[in-house]
Amino acid sequence: MQTHLLDLERLLEEAKKLPPAVTPDYRWRVLEFFCDGYLAHQQSALGIHYQAFVSTTYRPQQIVIAFDGIPVFALNGNQVALDRLVQPIDRYQCKPL
């Protein structure tokens, strides 16, 4: 597995400095999912670039979703720690590279 790590505490502090929400017309180029700080999935219009293989019984304690390297949603345990989405994530469209 790649060692692309995130520090959730630092990430949440940095996210507080960002605009409050991602507008519904935002079109991302790269979508990333992190579980417990590790990159678990990365994709763009060209397809999936990285997909981690994890056990079906694995239950991450921290989940972060990022558009173009900017965190837009984070769960810490069972609590939402960051939510900059104004619509469900599957409604945001990809912009070709």
Backbone as CSV, one residue per row, in Angstrom:
resi,resn,N_x,N_y,N_z,CA_x,CA_y,CA_z,C_x,C_y,C_z
1,MET,0.839,-1.183,0.000,0.000,0.000,0.000,0.886,1.249,0.000
2,GLN,0.479,2.266,-0.702,1.236,3.509,-0.725,1.234,4.144,0.656
3,THR,2.245,4.950,0.919,2.337,5.591,2.228,1.895,7.050,2.160
4,HIS,0.925,7.345,1.334,0.368,8.695,1.238,-0.534,8.892,2.460
5,LEU,-0.013,9.599,3.461,-0.717,9.734,4.734,-1.308,11.121,4.917
6,LEU,-2.377,11.191,5.676,-2.982,12.454,6.087,-2.994,12.525,7.600
7,ASP,-2.753,13.698,8.130,-2.907,13.951,9.557,-4.258,14.641,9.724
8,LEU,-5.269,13.912,10.225,-6.632,14.436,10.269,-6.736,15.700,11.110
9,GLU,-6.035,15.754,12.236,-6.127,16.946,13.092,-5.616,18.180,12.354
10,ARG,-4.461,18.052,11.703,-3.898,19.185,10.952,-4.797,19.543,9.773
11,LEU,-5.321,18.515,9.103,-6.208,18.718,7.963,-7.449,19.524,8.368
12,LEU,-8.032,19.205,9.519,-9.229,19.921,9.960,-8.910,21.362,10.317
13,GLU,-7.730,21.605,10.873,-7.326,22.982,11.163,-7.162,23.776,9.871
14,GLU,-6.534,23.155,8.868,-6.351,23.827,7.578,-7.687,24.048,6.882
15,ALA,-8.600,23.095,7.003,-9.900,23.195,6.328,-10.724,24.350,6.873
16,LYS,-10.514,24.729,8.136,-11.252,25.848,8.713,-10.927,27.166,8.009
17,LYS,-9.775,27.230,7.339,-9.348,28.441,6.640,-9.936,28.526,5.232
18,LEU,-10.527,27.440,4.761,-11.048,27.383,3.396,-12.464,27.956,3.319
19,PRO,-12.949,28.281,2.115,-14.346,28.700,1.967,-15.276,27.638,2.563
20,PRO,-16.466,28.022,3.018,-17.309,27.116,3.795,-17.865,25.903,3.057
21,ALA,-18.039,25.964,1.765,-18.662,24.828,1.089,-18.219,24.738,-0.361
22,VAL,-18.377,23.556,-0.915,-18.105,23.329,-2.328,-19.423,23.531,-3.070
23,THR,-19.441,24.450,-4.021,-20.683,24.768,-4.715,-21.162,23.589,-5.555
24,PRO,-22.466,23.505,-5.789,-23.021,22.370,-6.551,-22.470,22.248,-7.971
25,ASP,-21.966,23.342,-8.548,-21.444,23.268,-9.918,-19.941,22.985,-9.964
26,TYR,-19.341,22.695,-8.819,-17.910,22.387,-8.799,-17.643,21.104,-9.578
27,ARG,-16.644,21.156,-10.450,-16.270,19.983,-11.247,-14.836,19.614,-10.903
28,TRP,-14.667,18.478,-10.261,-13.351,18.051,-9.811,-12.554,17.389,-10.922
29,ARG,-11.234,17.379,-10.769,-10.337,16.679,-11.690,-9.817,15.381,-11.066
30,VAL,-9.522,15.414,-9.768,-9.024,14.229,-9.059,-9.829,14.058,-7.777
31,LEU,-10.348,12.855,-7.578,-11.119,12.496,-6.388,-10.305,11.473,-5.596
32,GLU,-10.146,11.721,-4.283,-9.374,10.810,-3.443,-10.152,10.462,-2.179
33,PHE,-10.025,9.213,-1.757,-10.587,8.736,-0.497,-9.422,8.256,0.373
34,PHE,-9.389,8.700,1.619,-8.374,8.268,2.575,-9.054,7.555,3.734
35,CYS,-8.470,6.454,4.180,-8.964,5.720,5.349,-7.837,5.656,6.364
36,ASP,-8.089,6.180,7.546,-7.090,6.222,8.614,-5.770,6.822,8.129
37,GLY,-5.865,7.832,7.274,-4.687,8.538,6.793,-4.058,7.970,5.542
38,TYR,-4.428,6.758,5.147,-3.835,6.128,3.963,-4.710,6.335,2.742
39,LEU,-4.075,6.604,1.609,-4.804,6.727,0.354,-5.432,5.382,0.017
40,ALA,-6.760,5.357,-0.150,-7.463,4.114,-0.442,-7.993,4.077,-1.874
41,HIS,-8.253,5.248,-2.464,-8.826,5.306,-3.811,-8.488,6.658,-4.420
42,GLN,-8.097,6.635,-5.693,-7.825,7.870,-6.426,-8.293,7.691,-7.859
43,GLN,-9.057,8.665,-8.352,-9.524,8.572,-9.729,-9.633,9.941,-10.368
44,SER,-9.637,9.937,-11.694,-9.849,11.143,-12.496,-10.703,10.739,-13.694
45,ALA,-10.851,11.650,-14.637,-11.618,11.337,-15.839,-10.957,10.219,-16.646
46,LEU,-9.667,10.013,-16.430,-8.937,8.976,-17.149,-9.166,7.589,-16.549
47,GLY,-9.827,7.540,-15.390,-10.113,6.261,-14.749,-9.554,6.215,-13.342
48,ILE,-9.537,5.012,-12.780,-9.023,4.812,-11.426,-7.506,4.676,-11.506
49,HIS,-6.794,5.510,-10.737,-5.333,5.487,-10.732,-4.782,4.631,-9.601
50,TYR,-5.523,4.550,-8.512,-5.070,3.750,-7.379,-6.284,3.220,-6.638
51,GLN,-6.252,1.929,-6.314,-7.324,1.292,-5.558,-6.673,0.342,-4.565
52,ALA,-6.771,0.658,-3.280,-6.161,-0.196,-2.253,-6.974,-1.472,-2.091
53,PHE,-6.287,-2.535,-1.779,-6.943,-3.798,-1.481,-7.011,-3.940,0.031
54,VAL,-8.214,-3.899,0.574,-8.394,-4.006,2.030,-9.384,-5.114,2.336
55,SER,-9.302,-5.620,3.538,-10.193,-6.682,3.987,-11.635,-6.172,4.037
56,THR,-12.574,-7.045,3.750,-13.987,-6.661,3.818,-14.431,-6.429,5.257
57,THR,-13.637,-6.858,6.220,-13.983,-6.648,7.629,-13.334,-5.384,8.203
58,TYR,-12.501,-4.705,7.410,-11.828,-3.491,7.873,-12.834,-2.374,8.070
59,ARG,-12.801,-1.746,9.245,-13.686,-0.627,9.563,-12.829,0.569,9.953
60,PRO,-12.591,1.501,9.021,-11.720,2.640,9.340,-12.330,3.552,10.399
61,GLN,-11.469,4.159,11.201,-11.902,5.117,12.213,-11.983,6.535,11.651
62,GLN,-11.196,6.807,10.607,-11.204,8.128,9.972,-11.342,7.954,8.470
63,ILE,-12.249,8.717,7.881,-12.441,8.704,6.428,-12.418,10.151,5.955
64,VAL,-11.642,10.425,4.910,-11.569,11.760,4.333,-11.770,11.646,2.828
65,ILE,-12.606,12.513,2.275,-12.819,12.610,0.834,-12.266,13.956,0.390
66,ALA,-11.474,13.947,-0.683,-10.857,15.184,-1.164,-11.097,15.356,-2.661
67,PHE,-11.377,16.583,-3.072,-11.426,16.970,-4.484,-10.171,17.774,-4.772
68,ASP,-9.396,17.367,-5.756,-8.210,18.116,-6.181,-7.292,18.456,-5.013
69,GLY,-7.158,17.525,-4.070,-6.273,17.704,-2.936,-6.848,18.516,-1.795
70,ILE,-8.089,18.996,-1.927,-8.725,19.794,-0.881,-9.766,18.937,-0.177
71,PRO,-9.652,18.768,1.146,-10.633,17.944,1.862,-12.025,18.557,1.801
72,VAL,-13.018,17.737,1.468,-14.395,18.228,1.402,-15.317,17.525,2.381
73,PHE,-14.900,16.350,2.869,-15.732,15.615,3.817,-14.833,14.743,4.679
74,ALA,-15.113,14.700,5.987,-14.315,13.871,6.889,-15.183,13.307,7.996
75,LEU,-14.964,12.041,8.285,-15.582,11.376,9.429,-14.472,10.990,10.389
76,ASN,-14.683,11.232,11.662,-13.732,10.832,12.690,-14.519,9.968,13.665
77,GLY,-14.312,8.651,13.587,-15.154,7.734,14.347,-16.553,7.770,13.758
78,ASN,-17.555,8.030,14.570,-18.928,8.117,14.077,-19.382,9.562,13.889
79,GLN,-18.472,10.527,14.058,-18.848,11.934,13.993,-18.355,12.578,12.710
80,VAL,-19.194,13.406,12.109,-18.775,14.187,10.944,-17.860,15.294,11.448
81,ALA,-16.618,15.288,10.987,-15.640,16.266,11.430,-15.528,17.439,10.455
82,LEU,-15.896,17.227,9.208,-15.834,18.269,8.179,-16.861,17.934,7.117
83,ASP,-17.677,18.893,6.738,-18.641,18.672,5.651,-18.757,19.950,4.844
84,ARG,-18.063,19.968,3.706,-18.101,21.117,2.816,-18.948,20.816,1.577
85,LEU,-19.673,19.701,1.578,-20.514,19.311,0.446,-21.925,19.867,0.640
86,VAL,-22.490,20.414,-0.419,-23.866,20.914,-0.340,-24.833,20.003,-1.079
87,GLN,-24.312,18.920,-1.619,-25.142,17.900,-2.265,-24.406,16.570,-2.130
88,PRO,-25.061,15.445,-2.341,-24.367,14.150,-2.227,-23.166,14.081,-3.171
89,ILE,-22.130,13.395,-2.735,-20.878,13.387,-3.492,-21.044,12.858,-4.910
90,ASP,-21.974,11.937,-5.140,-22.140,11.388,-6.490,-22.788,12.373,-7.459
91,ARG,-23.213,13.516,-6.983,-23.801,14.524,-7.869,-22.760,15.488,-8.431
92,TYR,-21.565,15.488,-7.859,-20.504,16.353,-8.369,-19.910,15.689,-9.607
93,GLN,-19.658,16.478,-10.626,-19.197,15.947,-11.899,-17.675,16.067,-12.044
94,CYS,-17.107,15.180,-12.843,-15.686,15.189,-13.135,-15.414,16.059,-14.357
95,LYS,-14.340,16.855,-14.297,-13.909,17.664,-15.424,-12.676,16.970,-16.030
96,PRO,-12.662,16.715,-17.324,-11.510,16.033,-17.927,-10.207,16.803,-17.705
97,LEU,-9.119,16.042,-17.570,-7.798,16.656,-17.385,-7.314,17.302,-18.666
